[in-house]
Amino acid sequence: MASASPGKPYNKTKYIILSFVVHFIVRFWYLFVRNRELLIPPASQKFIDSGKGFIIAVFHETTLSLYRHATGYLQKKKKASMFALVSQSKDGEIIHQTFARSNLRSVRGSSTRGGTGAFRAILKEMKSGGVPIFTVDGPKGPRHEVKPGVIATASLTGVPILFLDSQYDRAWRFNSWDRHFFPKFGANLYISYGEPFFVPKALDEAGMEEWSKKLEEKMKEKRKELEEYMREKHPNNSIDSAL
């Protein structure tokens, strides 16, 4: 994502209007996307059923595919008070405004701009029972490389990270840094969680890096596992169609 220039304002009205367009398109198109399977280990389901006391971790490319899962299943059905860390870029403004259309709150900030304030806001929200969503390799990548923010949050709060992945049996993949994908008409969506990931408290910088790599490995294993599951279910899937 390209960051907005520091100190240079941009027209938020345009992004508010655009967010309504994006929200309408997504809601309409997803009427024809089937939630085929939701795979959750019992240990992770226990935390989800409580509606609080955990952190959600996803790769950036799954943001759109998990948008409805976060707002519909976690927030509406499981009563989790969800909120997302969204960058202060212009693209982040679109995401922030789009999330607002589904009552999904946002904390604005990133690892490069507004990071300290955003981190404090995340901890404040969690103390009030909020459940944060981290796109662990965002906002700019590298793709599938876990940044330390989610580890620092888990280390300070003591709550587990619930990481998950999603795949369509048929999708278009964009030529972006994160290789984001969008479902083809009538596609089937599969969502799979890993086991709760606990992080030790009082980690130093080296420890943050070590546990970031451990989470990265777990998330990549989950990605590979779900891809293999998808190939068994849909041997002729076309998820790698490029745009």
MARLUM-302472 format. One record per residue (C-alpha): x, y, z. Coordinates in steps of 0.25 Angstrom, whole numbers, padded with zeros to 4 digits, always signed. Each point is the difference from the previous one (the first is absolute). Layout:
XYZ/...
# end
This chain:
+0000+0000+0000/+0005+0014-0003/+0000+0009+0012/-0006+0014+0000/+0011+0010+0000/+0002+0005+0015/-0007+0013+0002/-0007+0000-0013/-0016-0001+0002/-0008-0008-0010/-0015+0001-0003/-0007-0010+0009/-0013+0002-0006/+0004-0007-0013/+0005-0012+0008/-0013+0000+0008/-0008-0001-0013/+0009-0010-0006/-0001-0009+0013/-0016+0000-0002/+0003-0005-0015/+0010-0011+0005/-0009-0004+0011/-0012-0002-0009/+0008-0008-0010/+0006-0009+0010/-0014-0002+0007/-0007-0003-0013/+0011-0009-0006/+0001-0008+0013/-0014-0003-0001/+0004-0011-0010/+0013-0004+0008/-0003-0013+0008/+0007-0002+0014/+0003-0014-0003/+0008-0004+0013/+0005+0007+0012/+0011-0008+0007/+0003+0003+0014/+0007-0008+0011/-0007-0002+0013/+0010+0008+0008/-0001+0012-0010/-0016-0002+0000/+0000+0002+0015/+0007+0014+0000/-0009+0004-0012/-0013-0004+0008/+0004+0009+0011/+0000+0012-0009/+0013+0006+0006/+0014-0003+0005/+0006-0003-0013/+0007+0006-0012/-0003-0003-0015/+0012-0001-0009/-0002+0000-0016/+0009+0002-0012/-0003+0013-0008/-0005-0008-0012/-0012-0006+0008/-0006+0013+0005/-0011+0001-0010/-0003-0015+0001/-0001+0001+0015/-0007+0013+0001/-0014-0007+0001/+0005-0011+0009/+0005+0011+0010/-0013+0009-0001/-0010-0012-0001/+0006-0012+0008/+0009+0006+0010/-0006+0014+0003/-0015-0003-0003/-0002-0015+0004/+0011-0001+0011/-0001+0014+0005/+0014+0003-0001/+0003+0015+0000/+0009+0000-0012/+0009+0011-0005/+0011+0001-0010/+0014+0007-0001/-0001+0008-0013/+0012+0008-0006/-0001+0015-0001/+0002-0001-0015/-0010+0004-0010/-0003-0014-0003/-0002-0002+0015/-0010+0011+0000/-0009-0008-0010/+0002-0013+0009/-0004+0009+0012/-0012+0006-0006/-0004-0014-0006/+0001-0007+0013/-0009+0011+0006/-0011-0004-0009/-0001-0013+0008/+0002+0006+0013/+0015-0006+0001/+0008+0010+0008/+0014+0004-0004/+0013+0005+0007/+0008+0008-0010/+0015-0001+0000/+0012-0009-0005/+0014-0004+0003/+0005+0013-0008/-0010+0011+0004/-0009+0001+0012/+0005-0013+0005/+0002+0003+0015/-0014+0007+0001/-0006-0011-0007/+0006-0010+0009/-0005+0007+0013/-0014+0000-0007/+0000-0015-0002/+0004-0003+0014/-0011+0010+0005/-0010-0007-0009/+0004-0014+0005/-0001+0005+0015/-0015+0003-0004/-0002-0014-0006/+0003+0003-0014/+0006-0010-0009/+0011+0005-0010/+0002-0005-0014/+0014+0001-0005/+0004-0001-0015/+0014-0005+0004/+0007+0003-0013/-0006+0013-0002/-0001+0011-0004/+0011-0001-0010/+0006-0014+0001/+0009-0008-0003/-0011-0010-0002/-0002-0010+0011/+0011+0006+0009/-0006+0002+0014/+0003+0013+0006/+0003+0001+0015/-0013+0008+0004/-0009-0012+0002/+0011-0007+0008/+0002+0013+0009/-0015+0001+0002/-0001-0015+0004/+0012+0001+0009/-0005+0012+0008/-0015-0005+0001/+0003-0015+0002/-0012-0004-0010/+0002-0010-0011/+0001+0003-0015/-0010-0007-0008/+0005-0001-0014/-0008-0004-0012/+0000-0001-0015/-0010+0000-0011/-0001-0006-0014/-0010+0000-0012/-0001-0011-0009/-0001+0010-0012/+0006+0014+0001/+0007+0011-0007/+0013+0004+0005/+0005+0014-0001/+0014+0005-0004/+0003+0007+0013/+0011-0002+0011/-0010-0008+0008/-0006-0008-0012/-0014+0003+0005/-0011-0009-0005/-0014+0002-0004/-0011-0011-0001/-0006-0004-0013/-0015-0001-0001/-0005-0011+0008/+0013-0003+0006/+0001-0009+0013/+0008+0006+0012/+0008-0008+0010/+0005+0006+0013/+0009-0007+0009/+0006+0003+0014/+0013-0004+0007/+0001-0004+0014/+0001+0011+0010/+0014+0007+0000/+0006+0004+0013/+0011+0010+0001/+0009+0001+0013/+0000+0013+0008/+0011+0011+0001/+0006-0003-0013/+0012+0008-0005/+0003+0004-0014/+0007-0013-0004/-0012-0008+0007/-0010+0008-0008/+0008-0003-0013/+0000-0015+0004/-0014-0001+0003/-0004+0008-0012/+0007-0011-0009/-0007-0011+0008/-0014+0006-0003/+0004+0002-0014/+0004-0015-0001/-0013-0004+0006/-0008+0009-0009/+0007-0005-0013/-0002-0015+0005/-0015+0003+0001/+0000+0007-0014/+0007-0013-0006/-0010-0009+0008/-0012+0007-0005/+0005+0001-0014/+0002-0015+0000/-0014-0002+0006/-0005+0008-0011/+0007-0008-0011/-0007-0012+0005/-0014+0006+0000/+0002+0008-0013/+0011-0006-0008/-0004+0009-0012/+0000+0013+0008/+0005+0013-0007/+0004+0008+0012/+0013+0004-0007/-0007+0007-0011/+0007+0013-0002/-0005+0015-0002/
# end
